């Protein structure tokens, strides 16, 4: 199991109720959760918080959840950061686009709390 200090999630989600629910679920499981609501400063937020997993909504102001993983994969320092993409659409083409952009996992909203925890743990190797 990962060191508790390394159990950090950066959540980028612009819907406050969803962000708070995810923060609560992950925090209760022992994760330290930083949140942002805009995709435009995603890379700066990643550099600042140094998460072990990035959880990212697709529909964000500033920069989409498809753009962030693609840009992240080009960064030698954070190119290997596991990324879980969330979307309300959940269609096959959305999943293909997310994975094609460099995401490691995909979860459709609404989702079960256990599914979120399972995906984050698996991506972090926890």
C-alpha positions in Angstrom: 0.0 0.0 0.0 1.1 3.5 -0.7 2.6 5.8 1.9 -0.2 8.0 3.3 1.8 11.1 2.4 1.7 10.0 -1.3 -2.1 9.5 -1.3 -2.8 12.8 -3.0 -5.6 13.5 -5.5 -6.0 16.6 -7.6 -9.7 17.0 -8.6 -10.6 19.4 -11.3 -14.4 19.7 -11.4 -16.4 22.8 -12.0 -19.7 21.7 -10.4 -19.3 22.5 -6.7 -21.7 19.8 -5.4 -20.0 17.1 -7.4 -16.5 18.4 -6.3 -17.5 18.4 -2.7 -19.1 14.9 -2.9 -15.9 13.4 -4.5 -13.7 15.2 -2.0 -15.7 13.8 0.8 -15.6 10.2 -0.6 -11.9 10.3 -1.2 -11.0 12.1 2.1 -13.0 9.5 4.1 -10.8 6.8 2.4 -7.6 8.6 3.5 -6.8 10.6 0.4 -5.6 14.2 0.6 -7.7 16.0 -2.0 -6.9 19.4 -3.7 -9.6 20.9 -5.9 -9.7 23.3 -8.8 -12.7 24.3 -10.9 -11.0 25.5 -14.1 -9.0 23.5 -16.6 -6.8 26.5 -17.7 -4.4 26.2 -14.7 -4.4 22.4 -14.6 -0.7 21.9 -15.2 0.3 24.6 -12.7 -2.0 23.0 -10.1 -0.4 19.6 -10.8 3.0 21.0 -10.3 1.9 22.7 -7.1 0.0 19.8 -5.5 2.1 16.9 -7.0 -0.8 14.4 -6.9 -0.5 10.7 -7.2 -3.8 10.7 -9.3 -5.6 13.4 -11.3 -9.4 13.2 -11.4 -10.7 15.4 -14.2 -14.1 16.4 -15.5 -14.4 16.6 -19.3 -16.6 19.7 -19.5 -14.5 22.4 -17.8 -14.1 26.2 -18.3 -10.7 27.2 -19.7 -9.4 23.9 -21.0 -11.3 20.6 -21.5 -10.7 17.3 -19.9 -9.6 16.1 -23.2 -6.9 18.8 -23.6 -5.4 18.4 -20.2 -4.2 14.7 -20.5 -2.8 15.3 -23.9 -0.8 18.3 -22.6 0.2 16.4 -19.5 1.6 13.4 -21.5 4.0 15.8 -23.3 5.5 16.9 -19.9 8.5 14.7 -19.0 8.0 15.3 -15.3 4.3 14.5 -15.1 3.7 12.5 -18.2 3.2 9.3 -16.3 0.6 10.8 -13.8 -2.5 8.5 -13.8 -5.6 10.4 -15.0 -9.2 9.4 -14.4 -11.7 11.3 -16.6 -15.3 11.9 -15.5 -18.2 12.8 -17.8 -21.9 13.1 -17.7 -22.2 11.9 -21.3 -20.7 8.5 -20.9 -21.0 7.6 -24.5 -18.5 5.2 -26.2 -17.0 8.1 -28.3 -16.4 10.2 -25.1 -14.5 7.3 -23.6 -12.5 6.7 -26.7 -11.7 10.4 -26.9 -10.6 10.5 -23.2 -8.4 7.4 -23.5 -7.0 8.6 -26.9 -6.0 11.9 -25.2 -4.0 10.1 -22.6 -6.4 9.3 -19.8 -5.8 6.0 -17.9 -9.5 5.5 -16.9 -13.0 6.8 -17.5 -16.0 7.0 -15.2 -19.5 8.1 -16.2 -21.6 10.3 -14.0 -23.5 9.4 -12.0 -21.2 6.8 -10.5 -21.2 4.6 -7.4 -18.9 5.7 -4.6 -17.3 2.3 -4.6 -16.5 2.6 -8.3 -14.8 5.9 -7.8 -12.7 4.5 -5.0 -11.8 1.4 -6.9 -10.7 3.4 -9.9 -8.6 5.8 -7.9 -7.0 3.1 -5.8 -6.2 1.0 -8.9 -4.7 4.0 -10.7 -2.5 4.9 -7.7 -1.5 1.3 -7.2 -2.9 1.5 -3.7 
